[in-house]
Amino acid sequence: MTISTSNEKTTSISFWVFIFTVFWTFKFFVLNKFFENQSGIPIYSTIVTLALFTGLLYILIDIYFTRKREEANIKLSSCYVEEYGCSLFMGHKNVCIVRPNKERCDLYINRLYFSYTQLQTNRPEYLAKIKSRFTTLNKIDILYIYSYKYIYMILITAILFVVWQIYSNALMSNNLSTQVITLFGILILICPMYYITTKICLFSITKFMRKRNLDMFTFK
């Protein structure tokens, strides 16, 4: 189980292909018929609901393949460091992996992060604190940790689904000027809207995580 890692960015090709395919498949084969006699609010409520479902589905798929990748990394490259009570592994994305066993928690730290970033001065105590906090995590804590990790994916999915719906409506118009104005309006608004929304959501999640003593899981 990965419980601390860098935020998942929305730059992976698989993520973009997945959400693009889901939206336009539903758009042409389901939503167009469903929206025939609908007004604006039901349409965009449905679009946002579909976006949230799509984002959550992708996250579940990503968690599954991340776990498989972690297992391979640990088997091939991990080595135990008795001084710090943890193992070091080579990886590209993950910073920290904590795995519960019957009587203990095994802690794995990315070797590059361990060597080149500023961990706490007392490393053994800091790493022991991570393992100790992991044993007391409840479902709400885990939800906060995964929300922090995947907030970018959820928000960009919702924003893009709404944007694609607006632009597809503009494309149905024969007025070229309407299409151009809509396109430029989207381009002007989407960046600041995405930036402000993610900052607000990330700030709120981080604030709650600090209150619940989960700040050691907010690696950058």
Secondary structure, DSSP 4 states (H G I P E B T S, - for coil): ---EEPPPPS--HHHHHHHHHHHHHHIIIIIHHHTTT--HHHHHHHHHHHHHHHHHHHHHHHHHHHHHHHHHHHHHH-EEETTTTEEEE--SSEEEEEEE-SS-EEEEEEHHHHHHS---SSHHHHHHHHHHHHTT--HHHHHHHHHHHHHHHHHHHHHHHHHHHHHHHHHTSS-HHHHHHHHHHHHHHHHHHHHHHHHHHHHHHHHHHHHTT-GGG---
